[in-house]
Amino acid sequence: MACLALATRSRYPAPPRPGPLAIPQTAPKLWVFVVEAEPLPDAPDFQEFGGAYVLCYQMPGLAEDPIRHASDFLRGAGWQVTGVQDEPRQIERDEAPEAEHFDQALIDDEAYVFHQWRVEDADDQTRH
């Protein structure tokens, strides 16, 4: 997996202020989970990428079902969830695999980090 992309649904037209994010010490826990996805046949990514593991960060209360919400978001981005690798669990910032993406989800309510592999990678991860 050589490629990495980040997708968020921004609540703000621009960052609230320039510079590093000011995350309070009492930041809430976020839902974190990993899904496997593949690009939809009509998506621009279909020709280049065979699939991706998507690390999902979501604010609690954003959706009743975090996986369904992520699936809807990813479908809108041209990807289809094909499996769940890690079930949702709530974690604090210091437990996050990638703190900067945790921080981004605190701002935007959600963040999705794509760990993509290319179609020409002829191993068992290529799905189409």
MODELLER restraints for C-alpha pairs under 7 A, 6 or more apart:
rsr = mdl.restraints
at = mdl.atoms
rsr.add(forms.Gaussian(group=physical.xy_distance, feature=features.Distance(at['CA:1:A'], at['CA:115:A']), mean=6.20, stdev=0.5))
rsr.add(forms.Gaussian(group=physical.xy_distance, feature=features.Distance(at['CA:1:A'], at['CA:116:A']), mean=5.50, stdev=0.5))
rsr.add(forms.Gaussian(group=physical.xy_distance, feature=features.Distance(at['CA:1:A'], at['CA:117:A']), mean=4.55, stdev=0.5))
rsr.add(forms.Gaussian(group=physical.xy_distance, feature=features.Distance(at['CA:2:A'], at['CA:116:A']), mean=6.56, stdev=0.5))
rsr.add(forms.Gaussian(group=physical.xy_distance, feature=features.Distance(at['CA:2:A'], at['CA:117:A']), mean=6.18, stdev=0.5))
rsr.add(forms.Gaussian(group=physical.xy_distance, feature=features.Distance(at['CA:3:A'], at['CA:115:A']), mean=5.87, stdev=0.5))
rsr.add(forms.Gaussian(group=physical.xy_distance, feature=features.Distance(at['CA:3:A'], at['CA:116:A']), mean=5.04, stdev=0.5))
rsr.add(forms.Gaussian(group=physical.xy_distance, feature=features.Distance(at['CA:3:A'], at['CA:117:A']), mean=6.50, stdev=0.5))
rsr.add(forms.Gaussian(group=physical.xy_distance, feature=features.Distance(at['CA:4:A'], at['CA:113:A']), mean=6.99, stdev=0.5))
rsr.add(forms.Gaussian(group=physical.xy_distance, feature=features.Distance(at['CA:4:A'], at['CA:114:A']), mean=5.37, stdev=0.5))
rsr.add(forms.Gaussian(group=physical.xy_distance, feature=features.Distance(at['CA:4:A'], at['CA:115:A']), mean=4.84, stdev=0.5))
rsr.add(forms.Gaussian(group=physical.xy_distance, feature=features.Distance(at['CA:4:A'], at['CA:116:A']), mean=6.11, stdev=0.5))
rsr.add(forms.Gaussian(group=physical.xy_distance, feature=features.Distance(at['CA:5:A'], at['CA:113:A']), mean=5.77, stdev=0.5))
rsr.add(forms.Gaussian(group=physical.xy_distance, feature=features.Distance(at['CA:5:A'], at['CA:114:A']), mean=4.92, stdev=0.5))
rsr.add(forms.Gaussian(group=physical.xy_distance, feature=features.Distance(at['CA:5:A'], at['CA:115:A']), mean=6.90, stdev=0.5))
rsr.add(forms.Gaussian(group=physical.xy_distance, feature=features.Distance(at['CA:6:A'], at['CA:112:A']), mean=5.65, stdev=0.5))
rsr.add(forms.Gaussian(group=physical.xy_distance, feature=features.Distance(at['CA:6:A'], at['CA:113:A']), mean=4.50, stdev=0.5))
rsr.add(forms.Gaussian(group=physical.xy_distance, feature=features.Distance(at['CA:6:A'], at['CA:114:A']), mean=6.07, stdev=0.5))
rsr.add(forms.Gaussian(group=physical.xy_distance, feature=features.Distance(at['CA:7:A'], at['CA:111:A']), mean=5.91, stdev=0.5))
rsr.add(forms.Gaussian(group=physical.xy_distance, feature=features.Distance(at['CA:7:A'], at['CA:112:A']), mean=5.07, stdev=0.5))
rsr.add(forms.Gaussian(group=physical.xy_distance, feature=features.Distance(at['CA:7:A'], at['CA:113:A']), mean=6.44, stdev=0.5))
rsr.add(forms.Gaussian(group=physical.xy_distance, feature=features.Distance(at['CA:8:A'], at['CA:108:A']), mean=6.69, stdev=0.5))
rsr.add(forms.Gaussian(group=physical.xy_distance, feature=features.Distance(at['CA:8:A'], at['CA:110:A']), mean=6.14, stdev=0.5))
rsr.add(forms.Gaussian(group=physical.xy_distance, feature=features.Distance(at['CA:8:A'], at['CA:111:A']), mean=4.67, stdev=0.5))
rsr.add(forms.Gaussian(group=physical.xy_distance, feature=features.Distance(at['CA:8:A'], at['CA:112:A']), mean=6.26, stdev=0.5))
rsr.add(forms.Gaussian(group=physical.xy_distance, feature=features.Distance(at['CA:9:A'], at['CA:108:A']), mean=6.12, stdev=0.5))
rsr.add(forms.Gaussian(group=physical.xy_distance, feature=features.Distance(at['CA:9:A'], at['CA:110:A']), mean=6.91, stdev=0.5))
rsr.add(forms.Gaussian(group=physical.xy_distance, feature=features.Distance(at['CA:10:A'], at['CA:108:A']), mean=5.00, stdev=0.5))
rsr.add(forms.Gaussian(group=physical.xy_distance, feature=features.Distance(at['CA:11:A'], at['CA:108:A']), mean=5.38, stdev=0.5))
rsr.add(forms.Gaussian(group=physical.xy_distance, feature=features.Distance(at['CA:28:A'], at['CA:92:A']), mean=6.86, stdev=0.5))
rsr.add(forms.Gaussian(group=physical.xy_distance, feature=features.Distance(at['CA:29:A'], at['CA:90:A']), mean=5.68, stdev=0.5))
rsr.add(forms.Gaussian(group=physical.xy_distance, feature=features.Distance(at['CA:29:A'], at['CA:91:A']), mean=5.08, stdev=0.5))
rsr.add(forms.Gaussian(group=physical.xy_distance, feature=features.Distance(at['CA:29:A'], at['CA:92:A']), mean=4.63, stdev=0.5))
rsr.add(forms.Gaussian(group=physical.xy_distance, feature=features.Distance(at['CA:30:A'], at['CA:57:A']), mean=6.36, stdev=0.5))
rsr.add(forms.Gaussian(group=physical.xy_distance, feature=features.Distance(at['CA:30:A'], at['CA:58:A']), mean=5.59, stdev=0.5))
rsr.add(forms.Gaussian(group=physical.xy_distance, feature=features.Distance(at['CA:30:A'], at['CA:59:A']), mean=5.00, stdev=0.5))
rsr.add(forms.Gaussian(group=physical.xy_distance, feature=features.Distance(at['CA:30:A'], at['CA:60:A']), mean=6.05, stdev=0.5))
rsr.add(forms.Gaussian(group=physical.xy_distance, feature=features.Distance(at['CA:30:A'], at['CA:90:A']), mean=5.14, stdev=0.5))
rsr.add(forms.Gaussian(group=physical.xy_distance, feature=features.Distance(at['CA:30:A'], at['CA:91:A']), mean=5.59, stdev=0.5))
rsr.add(forms.Gaussian(group=physical.xy_distance, feature=features.Distance(at['CA:30:A'], at['CA:92:A']), mean=6.66, stdev=0.5))
rsr.add(forms.Gaussian(group=physical.xy_distance, feature=features.Distance(at['CA:31:A'], at['CA:57:A']), mean=5.63, stdev=0.5))
rsr.add(forms.Gaussian(group=physical.xy_distance, feature=features.Distance(at['CA:31:A'], at['CA:58:A']), mean=5.01, stdev=0.5))
rsr.add(forms.Gaussian(group=physical.xy_distance, feature=features.Distance(at['CA:31:A'], at['CA:59:A']), mean=6.18, stdev=0.5))
rsr.add(forms.Gaussian(group=physical.xy_distance, feature=features.Distance(at['CA:31:A'], at['CA:60:A']), mean=6.29, stdev=0.5))
rsr.add(forms.Gaussian(group=physical.xy_distance, feature=features.Distance(at['CA:31:A'], at['CA:88:A']), mean=5.80, stdev=0.5))
rsr.add(forms.Gaussian(group=physical.xy_distance, feature=features.Distance(at['CA:31:A'], at['CA:89:A']), mean=5.34, stdev=0.5))
rsr.add(forms.Gaussian(group=physical.xy_distance, feature=features.Distance(at['CA:31:A'], at['CA:90:A']), mean=4.41, stdev=0.5))
rsr.add(forms.Gaussian(group=physical.xy_distance, feature=features.Distance(at['CA:31:A'], at['CA:91:A']), mean=6.56, stdev=0.5))
rsr.add(forms.Gaussian(group=physical.xy_distance, feature=features.Distance(at['CA:32:A'], at['CA:56:A']), mean=5.52, stdev=0.5))
rsr.add(forms.Gaussian(group=physical.xy_distance, feature=features.Distance(at['CA:32:A'], at['CA:57:A']), mean=4.73, stdev=0.5))
rsr.add(forms.Gaussian(group=physical.xy_distance, feature=features.Distance(at['CA:32:A'], at['CA:58:A']), mean=6.62, stdev=0.5))
rsr.add(forms.Gaussian(group=physical.xy_distance, feature=features.Distance(at['CA:32:A'], at['CA:88:A']), mean=5.40, stdev=0.5))
rsr.add(forms.Gaussian(group=physical.xy_distance, feature=features.Distance(at['CA:32:A'], at['CA:89:A']), mean=5.60, stdev=0.5))
rsr.add(forms.Gaussian(group=physical.xy_distance, feature=features.Distance(at['CA:32:A'], at['CA:90:A']), mean=6.15, stdev=0.5))
rsr.add(forms.Gaussian(group=physical.xy_distance, feature=features.Distance(at['CA:32:A'], at['CA:91:A']), mean=6.89, stdev=0.5))
rsr.add(forms.Gaussian(group=physical.xy_distance, feature=features.Distance(at['CA:33:A'], at['CA:55:A']), mean=5.97, stdev=0.5))
rsr.add(forms.Gaussian(group=physical.xy_distance, feature=features.Distance(at['CA:33:A'], at['CA:56:A']), mean=5.32, stdev=0.5))
rsr.add(forms.Gaussian(group=physical.xy_distance, feature=features.Distance(at['CA:33:A'], at['CA:57:A']), mean=6.96, stdev=0.5))
rsr.add(forms.Gaussian(group=physical.xy_distance, feature=features.Distance(at['CA:33:A'], at['CA:86:A']), mean=5.19, stdev=0.5))
rsr.add(forms.Gaussian(group=physical.xy_distance, feature=features.Distance(at['CA:33:A'], at['CA:87:A']), mean=5.44, stdev=0.5))
rsr.add(forms.Gaussian(group=physical.xy_distance, feature=features.Distance(at['CA:33:A'], at['CA:88:A']), mean=4.55, stdev=0.5))
rsr.add(forms.Gaussian(group=physical.xy_distance, feature=features.Distance(at['CA:33:A'], at['CA:89:A']), mean=6.65, stdev=0.5))
rsr.add(forms.Gaussian(group=physical.xy_distance, feature=features.Distance(at['CA:34:A'], at['CA:53:A']), mean=6.55, stdev=0.5))
rsr.add(forms.Gaussian(group=physical.xy_distance, feature=features.Distance(at['CA:34:A'], at['CA:54:A']), mean=5.46, stdev=0.5))
rsr.add(forms.Gaussian(group=physical.xy_distance, feature=features.Distance(at['CA:34:A'], at['CA:55:A']), mean=4.56, stdev=0.5))
rsr.add(forms.Gaussian(group=physical.xy_distance, feature=features.Distance(at['CA:34:A'], at['CA:56:A']), mean=5.89, stdev=0.5))
rsr.add(forms.Gaussian(group=physical.xy_distance, feature=features.Distance(at['CA:34:A'], at['CA:84:A']), mean=6.24, stdev=0.5))
rsr.add(forms.Gaussian(group=physical.xy_distance, feature=features.Distance(at['CA:34:A'], at['CA:85:A']), mean=5.30, stdev=0.5))
rsr.add(forms.Gaussian(group=physical.xy_distance, feature=features.Distance(at['CA:34:A'], at['CA:86:A']), mean=4.93, stdev=0.5))
rsr.add(forms.Gaussian(group=physical.xy_distance, feature=features.Distance(at['CA:35:A'], at['CA:53:A']), mean=5.75, stdev=0.5))
rsr.add(forms.Gaussian(group=physical.xy_distance, feature=features.Distance(at['CA:35:A'], at['CA:54:A']), mean=5.29, stdev=0.5))
rsr.add(forms.Gaussian(group=physical.xy_distance, feature=features.Distance(at['CA:35:A'], at['CA:55:A']), mean=6.77, stdev=0.5))
rsr.add(forms.Gaussian(group=physical.xy_distance, feature=features.Distance(at['CA:35:A'], at['CA:81:A']), mean=6.56, stdev=0.5))
rsr.add(forms.Gaussian(group=physical.xy_distance, feature=features.Distance(at['CA:35:A'], at['CA:83:A']), mean=5.71, stdev=0.5))
rsr.add(forms.Gaussian(group=physical.xy_distance, feature=features.Distance(at['CA:35:A'], at['CA:84:A']), mean=4.32, stdev=0.5))
rsr.add(forms.Gaussian(group=physical.xy_distance, feature=features.Distance(at['CA:35:A'], at['CA:85:A']), mean=5.28, stdev=0.5))
rsr.add(forms.Gaussian(group=physical.xy_distance, feature=features.Distance(at['CA:35:A'], at['CA:86:A']), mean=6.90, stdev=0.5))
rsr.add(forms.Gaussian(group=physical.xy_distance, feature=features.Distance(at['CA:36:A'], at['CA:52:A']), mean=5.80, stdev=0.5))
rsr.add(forms.Gaussian(group=physical.xy_distance, feature=features.Distance(at['CA:36:A'], at['CA:53:A']), mean=4.51, stdev=0.5))
rsr.add(forms.Gaussian(group=physical.xy_distance, feature=features.Distance(at['CA:36:A'], at['CA:54:A']), mean=6.13, stdev=0.5))
rsr.add(forms.Gaussian(group=physical.xy_distance, feature=features.Distance(at['CA:36:A'], at['CA:81:A']), mean=5.79, stdev=0.5))
rsr.add(forms.Gaussian(group=physical.xy_distance, feature=features.Distance(at['CA:36:A'], at['CA:82:A']), mean=5.55, stdev=0.5))
rsr.add(forms.Gaussian(group=physical.xy_distance, feature=features.Distance(at['CA:36:A'], at['CA:83:A']), mean=5.06, stdev=0.5))
rsr.add(forms.Gaussian(group=physical.xy_distance, feature=features.Distance(at['CA:36:A'], at['CA:84:A']), mean=6.05, stdev=0.5))
rsr.add(forms.Gaussian(group=physical.xy_distance, feature=features.Distance(at['CA:36:A'], at['CA:85:A']), mean=6.58, stdev=0.5))
rsr.add(forms.Gaussian(group=physical.xy_distance, feature=features.Distance(at['CA:37:A'], at['CA:51:A']), mean=5.61, stdev=0.5))
rsr.add(forms.Gaussian(group=physical.xy_distance, feature=features.Distance(at['CA:37:A'], at['CA:52:A']), mean=5.32, stdev=0.5))
rsr.add(forms.Gaussian(group=physical.xy_distance, feature=features.Distance(at['CA:37:A'], at['CA:53:A']), mean=6.29, stdev=0.5))
rsr.add(forms.Gaussian(group=physical.xy_distance, feature=features.Distance(at['CA:37:A'], at['CA:79:A']), mean=6.20, stdev=0.5))
rsr.add(forms.Gaussian(group=physical.xy_distance, feature=features.Distance(at['CA:37:A'], at['CA:80:A']), mean=5.26, stdev=0.5))
rsr.add(forms.Gaussian(group=physical.xy_distance, feature=features.Distance(at['CA:37:A'], at['CA:81:A']), mean=4.17, stdev=0.5))
rsr.add(forms.Gaussian(group=physical.xy_distance, feature=features.Distance(at['CA:37:A'], at['CA:82:A']), mean=5.11, stdev=0.5))
rsr.add(forms.Gaussian(group=physical.xy_distance, feature=features.Distance(at['CA:37:A'], at['CA:83:A']), mean=6.98, stdev=0.5))
rsr.add(forms.Gaussian(group=physical.xy_distance, feature=features.Distance(at['CA:38:A'], at['CA:50:A']), mean=6.30, stdev=0.5))
rsr.add(forms.Gaussian(group=physical.xy_distance, feature=features.Distance(at['CA:38:A'], at['CA:51:A']), mean=4.12, stdev=0.5))
rsr.add(forms.Gaussian(group=physical.xy_distance, feature=features.Distance(at['CA:38:A'], at['CA:52:A']), mean=6.20, stdev=0.5))
rsr.add(forms.Gaussian(group=physical.xy_distance, feature=features.Distance(at['CA:38:A'], at['CA:79:A']), mean=5.49, stdev=0.5))
rsr.add(forms.Gaussian(group=physical.xy_distance, feature=features.Distance(at['CA:38:A'], at['CA:80:A']), mean=5.44, stdev=0.5))
rsr.add(forms.Gaussian(group=physical.xy_distance, feature=features.Distance(at['CA:38:A'], at['CA:81:A']), mean=6.63, stdev=0.5))
rsr.add(forms.Gaussian(group=physical.xy_distance, feature=features.Distance(at['CA:38:A'], at['CA:82:A']), mean=6.94, stdev=0.5))
rsr.add(forms.Gaussian(group=physical.xy_distance, feature=features.Distance(at['CA:39:A'], at['CA:45:A']), mean=5.99, stdev=0.5))
rsr.add(forms.Gaussian(group=physical.xy_distance, feature=features.Distance(at['CA:39:A'], at['CA:46:A']), mean=5.08, stdev=0.5))
rsr.add(forms.Gaussian(group=physical.xy_distance, feature=features.Distance(at['CA:39:A'], at['CA:51:A']), mean=6.39, stdev=0.5))
rsr.add(forms.Gaussian(group=physical.xy_distance, feature=features.Distance(at['CA:39:A'], at['CA:78:A']), mean=5.82, stdev=0.5))
rsr.add(forms.Gaussian(group=physical.xy_distance, feature=features.Distance(at['CA:39:A'], at['CA:79:A']), mean=4.19, stdev=0.5))
rsr.add(forms.Gaussian(group=physical.xy_distance, feature=features.Distance(at['CA:39:A'], at['CA:80:A']), mean=6.11, stdev=0.5))
rsr.add(forms.Gaussian(group=physical.xy_distance, feature=features.Distance(at['CA:40:A'], at['CA:46:A']), mean=6.29, stdev=0.5))
rsr.add(forms.Gaussian(group=physical.xy_distance, feature=features.Distance(at['CA:40:A'], at['CA:78:A']), mean=5.51, stdev=0.5))
rsr.add(forms.Gaussian(group=physical.xy_distance, feature=features.Distance(at['CA:40:A'], at['CA:79:A']), mean=5.25, stdev=0.5))
rsr.add(forms.Gaussian(group=physical.xy_distance, feature=features.Distance(at['CA:40:A'], at['CA:80:A']), mean=6.19, stdev=0.5))
rsr.add(forms.Gaussian(group=physical.xy_distance, feature=features.Distance(at['CA:43:A'], at['CA:78:A']), mean=5.18, stdev=0.5))
rsr.add(forms.Gaussian(group=physical.xy_distance, feature=features.Distance(at['CA:48:A'], at['CA:118:A']), mean=5.71, stdev=0.5))
rsr.add(forms.Gaussian(group=physical.xy_distance, feature=features.Distance(at['CA:48:A'], at['CA:119:A']), mean=5.74, stdev=0.5))
rsr.add(forms.Gaussian(group=physical.xy_distance, feature=features.Distance(at['CA:49:A'], at['CA:116:A']), mean=6.64, stdev=0.5))
rsr.add(forms.Gaussian(group=physical.xy_distance, feature=features.Distance(at['CA:49:A'], at['CA:117:A']), mean=5.68, stdev=0.5))
rsr.add(forms.Gaussian(group=physical.xy_distance, feature=features.Distance(at['CA:49:A'], at['CA:118:A']), mean=4.15, stdev=0.5))
rsr.add(forms.Gaussian(group=physical.xy_distance, feature=features.Distance(at['CA:49:A'], at['CA:119:A']), mean=4.82, stdev=0.5))
rsr.add(forms.Gaussian(group=physical.xy_distance, feature=features.Distance(at['CA:50:A'], at['CA:117:A']), mean=5.85, stdev=0.5))
rsr.add(forms.Gaussian(group=physical.xy_distance, feature=features.Distance(at['CA:50:A'], at['CA:118:A']), mean=5.19, stdev=0.5))
rsr.add(forms.Gaussian(group=physical.xy_distance, feature=features.Distance(at['CA:50:A'], at['CA:119:A']), mean=4.17, stdev=0.5))
rsr.add(forms.Gaussian(group=physical.xy_distance, feature=features.Distance(at['CA:50:A'], at['CA:126:A']), mean=4.67, stdev=0.5))
rsr.add(forms.Gaussian(group=physical.xy_distance, feature=features.Distance(at['CA:50:A'], at['CA:127:A']), mean=5.59, stdev=0.5))
rsr.add(forms.Gaussian(group=physical.xy_distance, feature=features.Distance(at['CA:50:A'], at['CA:128:A']), mean=6.17, stdev=0.5))
rsr.add(forms.Gaussian(group=physical.xy_distance, feature=features.Distance(at['CA:51:A'], at['CA:116:A']), mean=5.81, stdev=0.5))
rsr.add(forms.Gaussian(group=physical.xy_distance, feature=features.Distance(at['CA:51:A'], at['CA:117:A']), mean=5.77, stdev=0.5))
rsr.add(forms.Gaussian(group=physical.xy_distance, feature=features.Distance(at['CA:51:A'], at['CA:126:A']), mean=6.34, stdev=0.5))
rsr.add(forms.Gaussian(group=physical.xy_distance, feature=features.Distance(at['CA:51:A'], at['CA:127:A']), mean=6.50, stdev=0.5))
rsr.add(forms.Gaussian(group=physical.xy_distance, feature=features.Distance(at['CA:52:A'], at['CA:114:A']), mean=5.96, stdev=0.5))
rsr.add(forms.Gaussian(group=physical.xy_distance, feature=features.Distance(at['CA:52:A'], at['CA:115:A']), mean=5.24, stdev=0.5))
rsr.add(forms.Gaussian(group=physical.xy_distance, feature=features.Distance(at['CA:52:A'], at['CA:116:A']), mean=4.07, stdev=0.5))
rsr.add(forms.Gaussian(group=physical.xy_distance, feature=features.Distance(at['CA:52:A'], at['CA:117:A']), mean=6.05, stdev=0.5))
rsr.add(forms.Gaussian(group=physical.xy_distance, feature=features.Distance(at['CA:53:A'], at['CA:114:A']), mean=5.98, stdev=0.5))
rsr.add(forms.Gaussian(group=physical.xy_distance, feature=features.Distance(at['CA:53:A'], at['CA:115:A']), mean=5.18, stdev=0.5))
rsr.add(forms.Gaussian(group=physical.xy_distance, feature=features.Distance(at['CA:53:A'], at['CA:116:A']), mean=6.52, stdev=0.5))
rsr.add(forms.Gaussian(group=physical.xy_distance, feature=features.Distance(at['CA:54:A'], at['CA:112:A']), mean=6.22, stdev=0.5))
rsr.add(forms.Gaussian(group=physical.xy_distance, feature=features.Distance(at['CA:54:A'], at['CA:113:A']), mean=5.35, stdev=0.5))
rsr.add(forms.Gaussian(group=physical.xy_distance, feature=features.Distance(at['CA:54:A'], at['CA:114:A']), mean=4.53, stdev=0.5))
rsr.add(forms.Gaussian(group=physical.xy_distance, feature=features.Distance(at['CA:54:A'], at['CA:115:A']), mean=6.10, stdev=0.5))
rsr.add(forms.Gaussian(group=physical.xy_distance, feature=features.Distance(at['CA:55:A'], at['CA:112:A']), mean=5.70, stdev=0.5))
rsr.add(forms.Gaussian(group=physical.xy_distance, feature=features.Distance(at['CA:55:A'], at['CA:113:A']), mean=4.99, stdev=0.5))
rsr.add(forms.Gaussian(group=physical.xy_distance, feature=features.Distance(at['CA:55:A'], at['CA:114:A']), mean=6.57, stdev=0.5))
rsr.add(forms.Gaussian(group=physical.xy_distance, feature=features.Distance(at['CA:56:A'], at['CA:111:A']), mean=6.05, stdev=0.5))
rsr.add(forms.Gaussian(group=physical.xy_distance, feature=features.Distance(at['CA:56:A'], at['CA:112:A']), mean=4.67, stdev=0.5))
rsr.add(forms.Gaussian(group=physical.xy_distance, feature=features.Distance(at['CA:56:A'], at['CA:113:A']), mean=6.51, stdev=0.5))
rsr.add(forms.Gaussian(group=physical.xy_distance, feature=features.Distance(at['CA:57:A'], at['CA:102:A']), mean=6.50, stdev=0.5))
rsr.add(forms.Gaussian(group=physical.xy_distance, feature=features.Distance(at['CA:57:A'], at['CA:105:A']), mean=6.12, stdev=0.5))
rsr.add(forms.Gaussian(group=physical.xy_distance, feature=features.Distance(at['CA:57:A'], at['CA:110:A']), mean=5.33, stdev=0.5))
rsr.add(forms.Gaussian(group=physical.xy_distance, feature=features.Distance(at['CA:57:A'], at['CA:111:A']), mean=5.15, stdev=0.5))
rsr.add(forms.Gaussian(group=physical.xy_distance, feature=features.Distance(at['CA:57:A'], at['CA:112:A']), mean=6.33, stdev=0.5))
rsr.add(forms.Gaussian(group=physical.xy_distance, feature=features.Distance(at['CA:58:A'], at['CA:105:A']), mean=6.32, stdev=0.5))
rsr.add(forms.Gaussian(group=physical.xy_distance, feature=features.Distance(at['CA:58:A'], at['CA:109:A']), mean=5.81, stdev=0.5))
rsr.add(forms.Gaussian(group=physical.xy_distance, feature=features.Distance(at['CA:58:A'], at['CA:110:A']), mean=4.30, stdev=0.5))
rsr.add(forms.Gaussian(group=physical.xy_distance, feature=features.Distance(at['CA:58:A'], at['CA:111:A']), mean=6.67, stdev=0.5))
rsr.add(forms.Gaussian(group=physical.xy_distance, feature=features.Distance(at['CA:59:A'], at['CA:106:A']), mean=6.96, stdev=0.5))
rsr.add(forms.Gaussian(group=physical.xy_distance, feature=features.Distance(at['CA:59:A'], at['CA:109:A']), mean=5.13, stdev=0.5))
rsr.add(forms.Gaussian(group=physical.xy_distance, feature=features.Distance(at['CA:59:A'], at['CA:110:A']), mean=6.25, stdev=0.5))
rsr.add(forms.Gaussian(group=physical.xy_distance, feature=features.Distance(at['CA:63:A'], at['CA:69:A']), mean=6.27, stdev=0.5))
rsr.add(forms.Gaussian(group=physical.xy_distance, feature=features.Distance(at['CA:71:A'], at['CA:80:A']), mean=6.86, stdev=0.5))
rsr.add(forms.Gaussian(group=physical.xy_distance, feature=features.Distance(at['CA:71:A'], at['CA:81:A']), mean=5.87, stdev=0.5))
rsr.add(forms.Gaussian(group=physical.xy_distance, feature=features.Distance(at['CA:74:A'], at['CA:80:A']), mean=6.41, stdev=0.5))
rsr.add(forms.Gaussian(group=physical.xy_distance, feature=features.Distance(at['CA:93:A'], at['CA:99:A']), mean=6.26, stdev=0.5))
rsr.add(forms.Gaussian(group=physical.xy_distance, feature=features.Distance(at['CA:93:A'], at['CA:102:A']), mean=6.51, stdev=0.5))
rsr.add(forms.Gaussian(group=physical.xy_distance, feature=features.Distance(at['CA:96:A'], at['CA:102:A']), mean=6.59, stdev=0.5))
rsr.add(forms.Gaussian(group=physical.xy_distance, feature=features.Distance(at['CA:101:A'], at['CA:111:A']), mean=6.53, stdev=0.5))
rsr.add(forms.Gaussian(group=physical.xy_distance, feature=features.Distance(at['CA:104:A'], at['CA:111:A']), mean=6.51, stdev=0.5))
rsr.add(forms.Gaussian(group=physical.xy_distance, feature=features.Distance(at['CA:105:A'], at['CA:111:A']), mean=4.93, stdev=0.5))
rsr.add(forms.Gaussian(group=physical.xy_distance, feature=features.Distance(at['CA:119:A'], at['CA:126:A']), mean=5.93, stdev=0.5))
